[in-house]
Amino acid sequence: MTGFAPDRIRVLDLEGVKDKAEFMDRCVRDLELPDWFGRNWDALFDVLTDVSFWPDGSDQALLLSVVGWRAYAAARPEEWETALDVFSDAVDRRRDRNPRLLVALTLGGSDHPPSETTG
């Protein structure tokens, strides 16, 4: 993948998401999906692999940066595992095609407040 870089970035912010319905609502909002999006795992796979849903000008790759995901992953591990499978399968489907899809799980700090220290 030398010299390969995304030319479009989308952020999927899962902060505060508690279940699959909220996850899918965030996908609609953050990925700017149409109202008729099916809000299920198969529909998510379809939009991630169909470049007609991607932002205009994505010639090299689309980077989907997933942020605020850790609380959802901890609260709904089976749903989160399914989401990871969908992301992985979509990336695999676009691997040898242009534009490519890249998905990054952004860590961005702790989900826990810093502990107090005494000095």
C-alpha positions as CSV (number, residue, x, y, z in Angstrom):
1,M,0.0,0.0,0.0
2,T,3.0,2.3,-0.5
3,G,1.9,5.8,-1.6
4,F,-1.7,5.1,-0.9
5,A,-3.7,7.7,0.9
6,P,-7.4,8.4,1.3
7,D,-8.7,11.4,-0.5
8,R,-12.0,11.6,1.5
9,I,-12.6,11.2,5.2
10,R,-15.9,10.5,7.0
11,V,-16.2,10.4,10.8
12,L,-18.7,8.0,12.4
13,D,-19.2,9.3,16.0
14,L,-20.6,6.7,18.3
15,E,-20.4,8.7,21.5
16,G,-23.5,8.0,23.6
17,V,-24.8,5.2,21.3
18,K,-26.5,2.5,23.4
19,D,-27.9,0.1,20.9
20,K,-28.1,-1.0,17.3
21,A,-31.0,1.4,16.5
22,E,-28.9,4.4,17.7
23,F,-25.8,3.0,15.8
24,M,-27.8,2.9,12.6
25,D,-29.2,6.4,13.2
26,R,-25.6,7.7,13.6
27,C,-24.6,6.0,10.3
28,V,-27.5,7.8,8.6
29,R,-26.4,11.1,10.2
30,D,-22.6,10.9,9.9
31,L,-22.4,9.1,6.5
32,E,-25.2,11.2,5.1
33,L,-27.3,8.2,4.0
34,P,-30.7,8.6,2.5
35,D,-33.8,8.3,4.7
36,W,-34.7,5.0,3.0
37,F,-31.5,3.4,4.3
38,G,-32.6,0.0,5.7
39,R,-30.9,0.4,9.2
40,N,-29.6,-3.1,9.3
41,W,-26.2,-4.8,9.0
42,D,-26.7,-5.9,5.4
43,A,-27.8,-2.4,4.3
44,L,-24.7,-1.0,6.0
45,F,-22.5,-3.4,4.1
46,D,-24.2,-2.4,0.9
47,V,-23.6,1.4,1.4
48,L,-20.0,0.9,2.4
49,T,-19.3,-1.1,-0.7
50,D,-21.3,0.9,-3.2
51,V,-19.3,4.0,-4.2
52,S,-22.5,5.8,-5.4
53,F,-23.1,6.5,-1.6
54,W,-19.6,7.9,-1.1
55,P,-18.7,11.6,-1.2
56,D,-18.0,13.0,-4.7
57,G,-14.4,13.0,-5.6
58,S,-13.4,9.8,-3.8
59,D,-10.9,8.6,-6.4
60,Q,-8.3,6.8,-4.3
61,A,-10.0,5.9,-1.0
62,L,-12.6,6.7,1.6
63,L,-11.4,6.7,5.2
64,L,-14.1,6.0,7.7
65,S,-12.9,7.0,11.1
66,V,-15.0,5.5,13.9
67,V,-14.8,7.5,17.1
68,G,-16.4,7.2,20.5
69,W,-17.0,3.5,20.0
70,R,-15.6,1.9,23.2
71,A,-18.7,2.4,25.5
72,Y,-20.9,0.9,22.8
73,A,-18.5,-2.0,22.3
74,A,-18.5,-2.7,26.1
75,A,-22.3,-2.3,26.5
76,R,-23.3,-4.4,23.4
77,P,-20.3,-6.7,22.6
78,E,-22.3,-9.0,20.2
79,E,-23.6,-6.0,18.2
80,W,-20.2,-4.5,18.2
81,E,-18.7,-7.7,16.9
82,T,-21.2,-7.7,14.1
83,A,-20.3,-4.1,13.2
84,L,-16.6,-5.0,13.1
85,D,-17.5,-7.9,10.8
86,V,-19.4,-5.6,8.5
87,F,-16.5,-3.1,8.4
88,S,-14.0,-5.9,7.8
89,D,-16.1,-7.5,5.0
90,A,-16.6,-4.1,3.3
91,V,-12.9,-3.3,3.4
92,D,-12.2,-6.8,1.9
93,R,-14.7,-6.3,-0.8
94,R,-13.1,-2.9,-1.9
95,R,-9.5,-4.1,-1.4
96,D,-8.7,-4.6,-5.1
97,R,-10.9,-1.9,-6.4
98,N,-10.7,1.9,-6.7
99,P,-11.7,3.7,-4.7
100,R,-10.8,1.7,-1.7
101,L,-12.4,1.7,1.7
102,L,-10.4,2.1,4.9
103,V,-11.9,1.9,8.3
104,A,-10.0,3.1,11.4
105,L,-11.1,2.7,15.0
106,T,-9.9,5.9,16.6
107,L,-8.8,5.5,20.2
108,G,-8.8,9.2,21.1
109,G,-8.2,8.9,24.9
110,S,-9.8,7.0,27.8
111,D,-13.5,6.4,28.3
112,H,-12.8,6.9,32.0
113,P,-12.2,10.3,33.7
114,P,-8.6,10.8,34.9
115,S,-8.0,9.7,38.4
116,E,-7.2,12.4,41.0
117,T,-3.6,12.5,42.1
118,T,-2.3,13.9,45.3
119,G,0.9,15.8,45.4
